[in-house]
Amino acid sequence: MLDIGLIRDNPAFVKDGLVRLGADPTAIDRVAAMDLKRRETLTEVEALRAERNRVSKEIAQMKDPVRRQVLIDEMREVGDRIAGFEGTLGAIESDLNALMLTLPNLPHASVSVGPDESHNVVVGQWGEPHHMSFEPVPHWDLGPELGIIDFERGVKLSGSRFYLLRGAGARLQRALIAWMLDVHTSEHGYTEIYPPYVVREECMWGAGQLPKFIDNIYRDVEDDLWLVGTAEIPLTNIHRDEILEAADLPLNYVAYSACFRREKMSAGRDVRGIKRGHQFDKVEMYKLTSPESSYAELDAMVEDALEICRRLGLPHRLVQMCTGDLGFQAAKKFDIEVWAPGCQEWLEVSSLSNCEEFQARRANLRYRPEPGARPRFVHTLNGSGLALPRIMIAVMENYQQSDGAIAVPDVLRPWMGGIDVIGA
């Protein structure tokens, strides 16, 4: 959520940020008008309350019963007016809050302006796409041939965009998850969290998922619980409504979770294989930091994700998002993409964002800079470390052999129970 004080004091700056995003800047005029009406109404309410308090003290000391009754009757009328204003004030605040929750985060000054992903900037690339001596097979053919992906039975169980991983395929995914968690906890300084996969509605608002992404979220209506589309959601809300101490920052968390999203897909390349599905797994990194250190911490988080790609020996590149591809919560965002020779495309395996205080305002996440100081909002950062199944796709397609088998990357072999090669 944006700072209402910033909108009040510098509307031109906020409008410029929305224009850079390609969003509607006139929303700020509506916010400003509603905020002014709210403050005017609040002033009326406070003046009437002060009058009622003053007269109530006079009534308590008054001996003339006639005059006393007159004032009592007058204060009843004042009370009715206060109740009316309070009803108006409540409606204004509700409408203002609803409008504020639709406004995206403002882009950091370093983010380049562009309408869509075609204007993203490749920051760096490590390794070249593998030149194989044979025609690489896409994973949607390779997996079924090896008996490690079963599309038909996945659909039989749950419908389109679901699949089964079998045998060594399931083991490979589990190995990736366990290895990535071990690297982040043992070497990168993250504390592992095992979060619930369903959360209360207020957690969705706090993480910035509502109202923007309501059409993509699965929900249990009876218990009013929402299935998470990323572990970022529960991680954002661990310290909701808390005041942390400066000495505790940064807090570095990492969590594995199953993720659930209603993917809206059209016909085309993305519907083949396991690239997009309604259920997938992800290892998520998360940081709560002071505002002063958040961009240094973003650089560190990016490096942690890049390290995973390097150790897997996968060609990969770092891409900075332009304003048109920044998303709803992020002030600055990077994607890491790996090359998949069978699909013949770069696949996003990590999206790493600094949301600054956007989520913290929604979730009331604060810290005290020093003893006795006024609390400030923390900055929140999130990033995949990494996301499956796309990293599975990259491993399968880059490590495939001419005979159709898949060599297991060296770093994963201790987690594969002695399996070095996945063959038919």
Helices and strands as residue ranges (DSSP letters): H 4-9, H 11-21, H 27-61, H 65-100, G 117-119, E 121-126, H 139-146, E 149-150, H 151-158, E 164-165, H 168-186, E 191-193, E 198-200, H 201-206, G 214-216, E 219-220, E 225-227, H 232-237, E 243-245, G 246-248, E 251-260, G 269-271, E 279-289, G 291-293, H 294-312, E 316-320, G 323-325, E 332-340, E 345-354, H 358-363, E 366-368, E 376-377, E 379-387, H 390-398, E 406-407, G 410-415, E 421-422
